[in-house]
Amino acid sequence: CPYKIQPDNLGKFLWISGAPGLGKSTTAQLLSKTAGYVYYEADAFPACRNPYIPTNVPEPTLAGVYQKPLKGEGLELRREVCKRAFEAFRKMIAGGDYNKERTQELYGLMCEDIKRERNRIGGNWAVAFVALNQEVRDFVRSKLGPDLVFVVLNMEQEDVMER
């Protein structure tokens, strides 16, 4: 882990969300680089990869593909949960009806990992991952606690395309 281990100092806790392509990962990476935040790239969670993206990579979202695979207990369960949730998650991002139980299973398992890691490492945290609606954000907050602050990025579609 590239971060200072300080479990007695649970600092600010941000979850940076928004539609794909809005800069969630870039924002979290900048917070890590400029303000010392622990940057947890939650896109690495379903791939069972190390979620701690270096601050010097040019494309933090894409860097997750090259992160080291995780080892240890719980990975098979994680793979199963992510596989079950994939279709529901795709529908949620597209704005359609989706299986809420499947997405809650994924977010619940992810939140367990984030909470465990935050308690182990401490410090200020920035999690980058989509949480597109209030229902999902409320669920995530119920798992991670009232200190969690959501930063929801929005941008006009033409600006997203330009970006």
N, C-alpha and C positions, 0 to 999 in steps of 0.2 A: 504494500500500500504506500503510495507516494506522499501521503498526508501525515502531518503531525498527529500522533495519537494523544488525545486529550479527553478521555471519557467523562471526566468530571466537569467538562465545559460543553454542555449542549447549547450551542448558539442559535442563530437564526436558522429557520427551516423553510426553504422555498421550494415550491413545485411549479416549474415553468411549463405551461401548457399552451395549446393552440393547435390549429390545423397543421398538417404536414407542410413543410417548406417555409414556415414563418420565422425560424431562427431560435427555436427552443434550445437546441444543443449549443449553438453558437453563443447564446446569451449565458448559459450555464458555464461554458468554457471560459468566457470572458470574466465572469465572477470568480472563477477559480484562479485564473491568471493574474487578475488585478487586485483581488480582495482576499485571496486565500481560502475561498470556499471549497469544500469537498464537492466535486462534480460527479454525480451518479448518473450515468447515461443508461436510462431504463430500457432503451431499445436493445441493449445487450442482454437483458433478462431472458427473453424467450429463446435466444440463441445459446444460453448457458455460457456466456463469455464474461470476462472481467469488465465490470461496469465503470471502472475508473480510467477515463480517457485522458491521455497526456494533454497538457495545456499548449503544447507546441505543434499539434497536428493541424493542417489547414482545413480539413473537413471533419469535424468531430463526429457527426452522425455516421459517416462512412468508415471512420476509424474503428468503430465497434466490431466490424467484420474481421479485423486483423488482431483484435485483442485475444489474449490467451484463453483457451477453454477452461472453464471451472472444473474442479474435481471435488469429490466428496459426496456426502449423503444428500439426498433430496433432489438430485438432478433428474432422475427418472420421473419423479412426480412432477417436477417443473415442466419437463418435456410434454408429458401427458396433458397437463392443465393448459399449456400454451397451444397445443394442437387442437384441443377441444374449443378453445376460445377464439382461435384465428378467424373463423367465418363470422362469428358474432361481432368481433372487433372490426372486421372489414365493413360490415353493414353499419356499425355505429359511426365510423368515420365518414361513410357515404351519406349519413343522415337518415338511413332507413330504420325499420323495426329490427331489433336485435335481441338475442337471448341474454337477458340481464343476469341470469344465474351464472352463465359461462363467463361473462366479463367480470362479475364480482369475484368469481373463483380466481381468475387471473390477477386482478388488482389486489385481492386479499393475500395471495401468496407473495406477490411483489412487495406489498407493504410489510409483510413479516420480514422479508430480507432487508428492506430499507431500515426498518426499525432496529433490527439486530445490528446492522452495520453502523448505524448512527450511534447507537449506545456503545459500540466497541471503539469507534474512532473519535466521536465527539466533534466539536467545532461547528462552524457555520456550514450549512448544506444547501446545495442547489440540485434538485432532481429535474431531469429533462424527460418529459413523456406526455403524451396526449391524455387529457381528461376533459373531453369535449363538452360535457353537459353538467348541470348542477347536481344531478342525481349521482353521477360518478364522483364528482368532487366531494359531495357530502359523505359518500361511502368511504373514500380514501381518508378524509379527515377523521371519520369515526374510528379508523384503524390506526392512524398515526398521531392523533391528538390535536388539541385546540391550538397549539403553537404553530401548526402548519399554515403557511400563507400561500395562496395560489396567485400566480402571476399569469394571466391569460393574454396571450398575444393575439392581436387582430390586425388584418391588413386587407386592403382592397385587392380583389382578384388580379387586376392588371399589374399591381405592384408585386404580387407574388410571382407572376409570370416573368416580370422583369428581373426579379431577384434570382 
